[in-house]
């Protein structure tokens, strides 16, 4: 599926959800809640990120569950395995750029993943999730929805009947205040997504699929031993 492109709009657009949308949203919420409850039973705090937190889901939406702090991959895998899953769809280690956080991704299905950082995240990286919309388990159980920005650079603000859409470009300060994030993350995401629209996807700095028997910590140590960029990141921010 082609990536969504930034959309430059001037007016606020009201979107009203139909019964099929609410039904899809509910089923995706239920699936996310079951995964997050299993993590919570093992004292692992998580949140959903993106369209499921905002409410503007579609049949092609992913369920992105994020643990926003360093955690033992063994504990995460144990929690997910006890849901009755004998195996995972895949396990990936990804670093978008040499300066960004190295992340572990466990895919339960092609569109359902649990992500956690393998090193300490910066405040800007934490704000990345709030920028796109993030909701913890309690909020999901309470049927809450939160504002956030999608990949088209459109601010999605939930309403009782659906949501309203408004532009981010040219309104960066307003968007930052509404989301409770710093202006720097808004400008950074505008820069990245606008450039992606102009030159296309440029790939990621590092990506590796793990074998079922490999642990993320084991592979991390192997990569750390030979990758100076990861060493510099670790030295600067710690683990």
C-alpha positions as CSV (number, residue, x, y, z in Angstrom):
1,X,0.0,0.0,0.0
2,X,1.5,3.4,-0.9
3,X,2.5,5.7,2.0
4,X,0.1,8.5,2.8
5,X,1.4,11.8,1.5
6,X,1.3,15.2,3.3
7,X,-2.0,16.9,2.5
8,X,-2.1,20.7,2.3
9,X,-5.6,21.9,3.3
10,X,-6.8,25.3,4.5
11,X,-10.3,24.7,5.9
12,X,-11.3,22.5,8.8
13,X,-13.1,19.4,7.6
14,X,-15.7,17.5,9.7
15,X,-15.7,13.7,9.3
16,X,-18.7,11.7,10.6
17,X,-18.2,8.0,11.2
18,X,-20.8,5.4,10.1
19,X,-21.7,2.1,11.9
20,X,-19.1,0.2,10.0
21,X,-16.4,2.6,11.2
22,X,-17.5,2.3,14.8
23,X,-17.6,-1.5,14.6
24,X,-14.1,-1.7,13.1
25,X,-12.8,0.7,15.7
26,X,-14.4,-1.4,18.5
27,X,-12.9,-4.6,17.2
28,X,-9.4,-3.1,16.9
29,X,-9.7,-1.6,20.4
30,X,-10.7,-5.1,21.8
31,X,-7.7,-6.7,20.2
32,X,-5.3,-4.0,21.5
33,X,-6.8,-4.2,25.0
34,X,-6.3,-8.0,25.2
35,X,-2.6,-7.6,24.3
36,X,-2.0,-4.6,26.6
37,X,-3.7,-6.5,29.5
38,X,-1.4,-9.4,29.1
39,X,1.6,-7.0,29.2
40,X,0.1,-5.3,32.3
41,X,-0.2,-8.6,34.1
42,X,3.6,-8.7,33.8
43,X,4.0,-5.2,35.1
44,X,4.7,-3.8,31.6
45,X,3.1,-0.5,30.8
46,X,2.1,0.1,27.2
47,X,0.1,2.4,25.0
48,X,-1.4,2.4,21.5
49,X,-0.1,4.8,19.0
50,X,-1.6,6.4,15.9
51,X,-5.0,6.0,14.3
52,X,-6.3,3.6,17.0
53,X,-5.5,6.2,19.7
54,X,-7.1,9.0,17.6
55,X,-10.1,6.9,16.3
56,X,-9.6,7.5,12.5
57,X,-9.0,3.8,11.7
58,X,-9.5,2.1,8.4
59,X,-9.5,-1.5,7.3
60,X,-5.8,-1.2,6.5
61,X,-4.8,0.4,9.8
62,X,-2.1,-1.2,12.0
63,X,-2.4,-1.9,15.7
64,X,0.8,-0.3,17.0
65,X,1.4,-1.0,20.7
66,X,4.4,0.7,22.3
67,X,6.3,0.1,25.6
68,X,7.8,3.5,26.0
69,X,10.8,2.5,28.1
70,X,13.6,-0.1,28.1
71,X,12.3,-3.5,29.2
72,X,13.5,-7.1,29.1
73,X,12.6,-8.7,25.8
74,X,12.2,-12.0,27.7
75,X,9.4,-10.4,29.8
76,X,7.7,-9.0,26.8
77,X,7.8,-12.3,24.9
78,X,6.7,-14.2,28.0
79,X,3.7,-12.0,28.4
80,X,2.7,-12.3,24.7
81,X,3.3,-16.1,24.7
82,X,1.0,-16.5,27.6
83,X,-1.8,-15.1,25.5
84,X,-1.8,-18.5,23.9
85,X,0.5,-17.7,20.9
86,X,2.9,-20.5,20.2
87,X,5.0,-18.3,18.0
88,X,5.3,-14.8,16.6
89,X,4.8,-13.7,13.0
90,X,8.3,-12.1,13.1
91,X,10.8,-10.2,15.2
92,X,12.6,-7.2,13.9
93,X,15.3,-4.8,15.1
94,X,15.2,-1.4,13.5
95,X,17.1,1.9,13.7
96,X,15.7,4.6,11.4
97,X,18.8,6.8,11.4
98,X,22.2,6.6,13.0
99,X,21.1,9.1,15.7
100,X,17.7,7.6,16.4
101,X,16.7,5.0,19.0
102,X,17.2,1.3,18.2
103,X,13.8,-0.4,18.6
104,X,12.6,-4.0,18.9
105,X,9.4,-4.9,17.0
106,X,7.5,-8.1,17.8
107,X,4.8,-8.8,15.1
108,X,2.0,-10.9,16.3
109,X,0.4,-10.5,12.9
110,X,1.5,-8.5,9.9
111,X,-0.5,-5.5,11.1
112,X,-0.3,-6.0,14.9
113,X,3.0,-5.2,16.6
114,X,4.5,-4.5,20.0
115,X,7.5,-2.1,20.0
116,X,10.0,-1.2,22.7
117,X,13.3,0.7,22.7
118,X,16.6,-1.1,23.3
119,X,18.2,2.0,24.6
120,X,17.0,5.1,26.4
121,X,14.7,7.3,24.4
122,X,15.2,11.1,24.3
123,X,12.4,13.5,25.2
124,X,11.9,14.2,21.5
125,X,11.4,10.5,20.8
126,X,8.8,10.3,23.6
127,X,7.0,13.3,22.1
128,X,7.0,11.5,18.7
129,X,4.3,9.2,20.1
130,X,2.3,12.1,21.6
131,X,2.5,13.9,18.3
132,X,0.8,11.0,16.5
133,X,-1.6,10.3,19.3
134,X,-1.0,7.9,22.2
135,X,-3.4,6.3,24.7
136,X,-2.6,4.0,27.6
137,X,-4.7,0.9,28.7
138,X,-7.0,2.8,31.1
139,X,-7.9,5.3,28.4
140,X,-8.5,2.6,25.9
141,X,-10.8,0.8,28.3
142,X,-12.7,4.1,28.9
143,X,-13.3,4.4,25.1
144,X,-11.3,7.6,25.0
145,X,-9.8,9.1,21.9
146,X,-7.0,11.7,21.7
147,X,-5.9,14.2,19.1
148,X,-2.8,13.5,17.0
149,X,-1.3,14.1,13.6
150,X,-1.4,11.5,10.8
151,X,1.1,10.9,8.0
152,X,-0.6,13.4,5.8
153,X,0.3,16.1,8.3
154,X,-3.3,16.6,9.2
155,X,-4.3,17.2,12.8
156,X,-7.1,14.8,13.8
157,X,-9.3,16.0,16.7
158,X,-12.0,13.5,17.9
159,X,-15.6,14.7,18.1
160,X,-18.7,12.9,19.4
161,X,-19.7,11.8,15.9
162,X,-16.2,11.3,14.4
163,X,-13.4,13.8,14.0
164,X,-12.3,17.1,12.5
165,X,-9.3,17.6,10.3
166,X,-7.1,20.7,10.1
167,X,-3.7,21.5,8.6
168,X,-0.4,21.3,10.5
169,X,1.8,23.2,8.0
170,X,1.6,26.9,8.9
171,X,-0.1,26.1,12.2
172,X,2.8,24.4,14.0
173,X,2.6,26.5,17.2
174,X,-1.1,25.9,17.5
175,X,-0.7,22.2,16.9
176,X,2.1,21.9,19.5
177,X,-0.2,23.6,22.1
178,X,-3.2,21.4,21.3
179,X,-1.1,18.2,21.6
180,X,0.9,19.3,24.6
181,X,4.3,18.8,22.9
182,X,7.2,21.0,22.1
183,X,7.3,23.0,18.9
184,X,10.6,21.2,17.9
185,X,8.8,17.8,17.4
186,X,6.1,19.4,15.2
187,X,8.7,21.1,13.1
188,X,10.9,17.9,12.9
189,X,7.9,15.8,11.7
190,X,6.9,18.4,9.2
191,X,10.4,18.4,7.8
192,X,10.7,14.6,7.7
193,X,7.3,13.9,6.1
194,X,7.6,16.8,3.6
195,X,11.0,15.6,2.5
196,X,9.6,12.0,2.2
197,X,6.8,13.3,0.0
198,X,9.4,15.1,-2.2
199,X,12.1,12.4,-2.5
200,X,10.3,9.3,-1.5
201,X,11.3,6.8,1.2
202,X,15.0,6.6,1.7
203,X,15.1,3.4,3.8
204,X,16.4,2.9,7.3
205,X,19.9,2.9,8.7
206,X,19.7,-0.6,10.2
207,X,17.1,-3.4,10.0
208,X,17.5,-7.0,10.9
209,X,15.0,-9.9,11.3
210,X,15.7,-12.1,14.2
211,X,15.4,-15.9,14.3
212,X,12.8,-17.2,16.7
213,X,15.4,-18.4,19.1
214,X,17.5,-15.2,19.2
215,X,17.0,-12.6,21.9
216,X,17.0,-8.9,21.2
217,X,19.7,-8.3,23.8
218,X,21.9,-10.9,22.3
219,X,21.7,-9.3,18.8
220,X,22.0,-5.8,20.3
221,X,25.3,-6.7,21.9
222,X,26.6,-8.1,18.5
223,X,25.6,-5.0,16.7
224,X,27.0,-2.7,19.4
225,X,30.4,-4.4,19.1
226,X,30.7,-3.3,15.4
227,X,28.5,-0.3,14.9
228,X,30.1,3.1,16.0
229,X,26.9,5.0,15.5
230,X,25.1,2.9,18.1
231,X,28.1,3.2,20.4
232,X,28.0,7.0,20.1
233,X,24.2,7.0,20.8
234,X,24.7,4.8,23.9
235,X,27.5,7.0,25.2
236,X,25.5,10.2,24.8
237,X,22.1,9.1,26.2
238,X,22.9,5.9,28.2
239,X,20.8,2.8,28.3
